[in-house]
Amino acid sequence: MTSPTRALVVSARLALGFAIFLALAEIRRNWGDWGYWPFWVVDYIAVALLLAGWRKALASPPSPRGPGILCGAWGFTCAMFYASFFSHLQHFGAPDHGPDDPIALTITIGGLFVFTIIGFALALAGAGSRSLRS
């Protein structure tokens, strides 16, 4: 198995940073008003998947499943932010639970959605450019 490509390494490092950020941001946003549990548990599933993808993609010795796990983690997180962004956009400016201004929150979620697209694209590029037949 060859070593990870630069795109895969960057994607994995972004996954680590994004997972830590997402876990902390969800605590901040929901503290004191957790709301309906499936809407926040899914964020922690994304955190766990991103951490697993980061670990497997940069494993030593290289794991043949690492790129696939990282791609799946980014794909899940990207789909989650897609749904969240367009749900907030549909009700743009309407009050939501938590301490954040709903317009600023929608814009932030949109930016994070773009970030997940970049992480996903880098993971796909890194996985596609290495031999996974080993």
Backbone hydrogen bonds in HBPLUS format (Angstrom, degrees):
<---DONOR---> <-ACCEPTOR-->    atom                        ^
c    i                          cat <-CA-CA->   ^        H-A-AA   ^      H-
h    n   atom  resd res      DA  || num        DHA   H-A  angle D-A-AA Bond
n    s   type  num  typ     dist DA aas  dist angle  dist       angle   num
A0009-VAL N   A0005-THR O   2.94 MM   4  6.24 157.7  1.99 153.9 160.4     1
A0010-VAL N   A0006-ARG O   2.90 MM   4  6.14 166.5  1.92 156.9 160.1     2
A0011-SER N   A0007-ALA O   2.93 MM   4  6.07 161.7  1.96 145.4 151.0     3
A0012-ALA N   A0008-LEU O   2.87 MM   4  6.02 157.0  1.92 146.0 152.4     4
A0013-ARG N   A0009-VAL O   2.95 MM   4  6.18 158.7  1.99 150.5 156.1     5
A0014-LEU N   A0010-VAL O   2.89 MM   4  6.11 156.5  1.94 150.6 157.5     6
A0015-ALA N   A0011-SER O   2.87 MM   4  6.08 147.3  1.97 142.7 152.4     7
A0016-LEU N   A0012-ALA O   3.05 MM   4  6.41 151.3  2.14 146.3 152.6     8
A0017-GLY N   A0013-ARG O   3.12 MM   4  6.41 171.9  2.13 152.7 153.8     9
A0018-PHE N   A0014-LEU O   2.78 MM   4  5.87 162.2  1.81 152.8 158.7    10
A0019-ALA N   A0015-ALA O   2.88 MM   4  5.89 155.4  1.94 144.0 150.7    11
A0020-ILE N   A0016-LEU O   3.13 MM   4  6.37 164.0  2.16 152.5 155.9    12
A0021-PHE N   A0017-GLY O   2.97 MM   4  6.15 166.8  1.99 149.2 153.4    13
A0022-LEU N   A0018-PHE O   2.78 MM   4  5.88 166.6  1.80 152.1 156.0    14
A0023-ALA N   A0019-ALA O   3.01 MM   4  6.15 163.5  2.04 148.4 152.4    15
A0024-LEU N   A0020-ILE O   3.13 MM   4  6.34 167.2  2.15 152.9 156.0    16
A0025-ALA N   A0021-PHE O   2.77 MM   4  5.89 162.0  1.80 157.2 163.3    17
A0026-GLU N   A0022-LEU O   2.95 MM   4  5.99 156.2  2.01 147.3 152.6    18
A0027-ILE N   A0023-ALA O   3.25 MM   4  6.47 152.1  2.34 139.7 146.8    19
A0028-ARG N   A0024-LEU O   3.03 MM   4  6.30 166.5  2.05 152.6 155.7    20
A0029-ARG N   A0025-ALA O   2.87 MM   4  6.02 163.8  1.90 149.6 154.3    21
A0030-ASN N   A0026-GLU O   3.01 MM   4  5.94 156.5  2.07 143.7 149.2    22
A0031-TRP N   A0027-ILE O   2.91 MM   4  5.58 130.6  2.16 147.9 156.5    23
A0033-ASP N   A0030-ASN O   2.83 MM   3  5.25 159.9  1.87 134.5 140.6    24
A0039-PHE N   A0036-TYR O   3.10 MM   3  5.97 150.5  2.19 129.3 136.1    25
A0040-TRP N   A0037-TRP O   3.13 MM   3  5.55 153.8  2.20 113.2 120.5    26
A0041-VAL N   A0037-TRP O   2.92 MM   4  5.93 161.3  1.95 167.1 173.3    27
A0043-ASP N   A0040-TRP O   3.19 MM   3  5.39 134.4  2.41  99.9 111.2    28
A0044-TYR N   A0041-VAL O   2.97 MM   3  5.23 121.7  2.31 102.6 117.1    29
A0045-ILE N   A0041-VAL O   2.99 MM   4  6.39 140.1  2.15 147.9 160.2    30
A0046-ALA N   A0042-VAL O   3.04 MM   4  6.32 155.7  2.10 143.2 149.0    31
A0047-VAL N   A0043-ASP O   2.96 MM   4  6.30 150.9  2.05 140.6 149.0    32
A0048-ALA N   A0044-TYR O   2.99 MM   4  6.15 163.2  2.01 141.8 145.4    33
A0049-LEU N   A0045-ILE O   2.90 MM   4  6.16 161.2  1.94 152.9 158.3    34
A0050-LEU N   A0046-ALA O   2.86 MM   4  6.04 164.3  1.89 153.9 158.1    35
A0051-LEU N   A0047-VAL O   2.94 MM   4  6.17 158.5  1.99 151.2 157.2    36
A0052-ALA N   A0048-ALA O   2.95 MM   4  6.15 156.3  2.00 146.4 153.1    37
A0053-GLY N   A0049-LEU O   2.81 MM   4  6.03 158.4  1.85 150.6 157.2    38
A0054-TRP N   A0050-LEU O   2.87 MM   4  6.04 158.8  1.92 147.4 153.0    39
A0055-ARG N   A0051-LEU O   2.99 MM   4  6.15 165.6  2.01 147.0 150.9    40
A0056-LYS N   A0052-ALA O   2.92 MM   4  6.05 169.2  1.93 154.1 157.0    41
A0057-ALA N   A0053-GLY O   2.87 MM   4  5.77 157.5  1.92 146.4 153.2    42
A0058-LEU N   A0054-TRP O   3.24 MM   4  6.27 147.4  2.36 142.8 149.4    43
A0059-ALA N   A0056-LYS O   3.37 MM   3  4.97 168.4  2.38  99.4 101.1    44
A0066-GLY N   A0063-SER O   3.13 MM   3  5.15 150.6  2.22 102.5 111.3    45
A0069-ILE N   A0065-ARG O   2.97 MM   4  6.17 158.6  2.01 161.8 168.7    46
A0070-LEU N   A0066-GLY O   2.97 MM   4  6.17 163.1  2.00 156.6 161.3    47
A0071-CYS N   A0067-PRO O   2.89 MM   4  6.06 159.6  1.93 146.6 152.6    48
A0072-GLY N   A0068-GLY O   2.91 MM   4  6.06 159.6  1.95 144.5 150.4    49
A0073-ALA N   A0069-ILE O   2.88 MM   4  6.07 153.5  1.95 146.0 153.5    50
A0074-TRP N   A0070-LEU O   2.97 MM   4  6.22 167.8  1.99 154.5 156.8    51
A0075-GLY N   A0071-CYS O   2.83 MM   4  5.94 155.8  1.89 147.2 155.1    52
A0076-PHE N   A0072-GLY O   2.91 MM   4  6.04 161.0  1.94 148.3 152.4    53
A0077-THR N   A0073-ALA O   3.01 MM   4  6.19 166.6  2.03 148.8 152.9    54
A0078-CYS N   A0074-TRP O   2.76 MM   4  5.83 157.4  1.81 149.8 156.5    55
A0079-ALA N   A0075-GLY O   2.98 MM   4  6.13 161.4  2.01 146.6 151.4    56
A0080-MET N   A0076-PHE O   2.94 MM   4  6.15 151.9  2.02 146.7 155.1    57
A0081-PHE N   A0077-THR O   2.97 MM   4  6.22 158.7  2.02 148.4 153.4    58
A0082-TYR N   A0078-CYS O   2.87 MM   4  6.07 146.2  1.99 145.6 155.9    59
A0083-ALA N   A0079-ALA O   3.07 MM   4  6.29 166.0  2.09 148.6 150.7    60
A0084-SER N   A0080-MET O   2.98 MM   4  6.22 160.7  2.02 146.5 152.5    61
A0085-PHE N   A0081-PHE O   2.80 MM   4  5.78 166.5  1.82 146.2 150.5    62
A0086-PHE N   A0082-TYR O   3.06 MM   4  6.21 176.1  2.07 155.4 156.6    63
A0087-SER N   A0083-ALA O   2.99 MM   4  5.95 144.3  2.13 140.7 150.6    64
A0088-HIS N   A0084-SER O   2.95 MM   4  6.13 162.4  1.98 151.7 155.9    65
A0089-LEU N   A0085-PHE O   2.78 MM   4  5.98 152.4  1.85 148.0 157.3    66
A0090-GLN N   A0086-PHE O   2.99 MM   4  5.97 146.0  2.10 132.2 140.0    67
A0091-HIS N   A0088-HIS O   3.17 MM   3  5.24 127.8  2.45  96.0 108.9    68
A0092-PHE N   A0089-LEU O   3.24 MM   3  4.65 147.1  2.35 110.2 103.8    69
A0094-ALA N   A0091-HIS O   2.89 MM   3  5.53 163.1  1.91 141.5 146.1    70
A0105-LEU N   A0101-ASP O   2.86 MM   4  6.00 156.4  1.91 157.4 165.4    71
A0106-THR N   A0102-PRO O   3.04 MM   4  6.12 157.2  2.09 138.6 143.8    72
A0107-ILE N   A0103-ILE O   3.07 MM   4  6.32 162.6  2.10 151.6 156.0    73
A0108-THR N   A0104-ALA O   2.88 MM   4  6.05 157.7  1.93 147.4 154.1    74
A0109-ILE N   A0105-LEU O   2.86 MM   4  6.07 163.8  1.88 153.5 157.7    75
A0110-GLY N   A0106-THR O   2.95 MM   4  6.16 151.5  2.03 143.5 151.6    76
A0111-GLY N   A0107-ILE O   2.99 MM   4  6.32 154.2  2.06 147.5 153.9    77
A0112-LEU N   A0108-THR O   2.90 MM   4  6.22 156.7  1.96 152.6 159.5    78
A0113-PHE N   A0109-ILE O   2.82 MM   4  6.01 145.7  1.94 144.2 154.1    79
A0114-VAL N   A0110-GLY O   3.08 MM   4  6.41 155.3  2.14 146.6 151.8    80
A0115-PHE N   A0111-GLY O   3.02 MM   4  6.33 153.3  2.09 142.4 150.2    81
A0116-THR N   A0112-LEU O   2.91 MM   4  6.23 150.8  1.99 147.3 154.4    82
A0117-ILE N   A0113-PHE O   3.07 MM   4  6.40 147.4  2.18 145.5 154.5    83
A0118-ILE N   A0114-VAL O   3.07 MM   4  6.43 154.3  2.14 149.8 156.2    84
A0119-GLY N   A0115-PHE O   2.97 MM   4  6.31 163.5  1.99 152.1 156.3    85
A0120-PHE N   A0116-THR O   2.87 MM   4  5.98 159.6  1.91 146.4 152.2    86
A0121-ALA N   A0117-ILE O   2.85 MM   4  6.02 162.0  1.88 149.4 154.5    87
A0122-LEU N   A0118-ILE O   2.93 MM   4  6.13 162.0  1.96 153.6 158.2    88
A0123-ALA N   A0119-GLY O   3.00 MM   4  6.17 155.5  2.07 143.6 150.6    89
A0124-LEU N   A0120-PHE O   2.90 MM   4  6.16 161.5  1.93 152.7 157.9    90
A0125-ALA N   A0121-ALA O   2.86 MM   4  6.05 159.9  1.90 148.5 154.5    91
A0126-GLY N   A0122-LEU O   2.85 MM   4  5.98 159.6  1.89 148.0 153.8    92
A0127-ALA N   A0123-ALA O   2.82 MM   4  5.98 154.7  1.89 148.3 155.4    93
A0128-GLY N   A0124-LEU O   2.84 MM   4  5.87 153.7  1.90 146.3 153.8    94
A0129-SER N   A0125-ALA O   3.19 MM   4  6.19 129.8  2.46 137.4 147.6    95
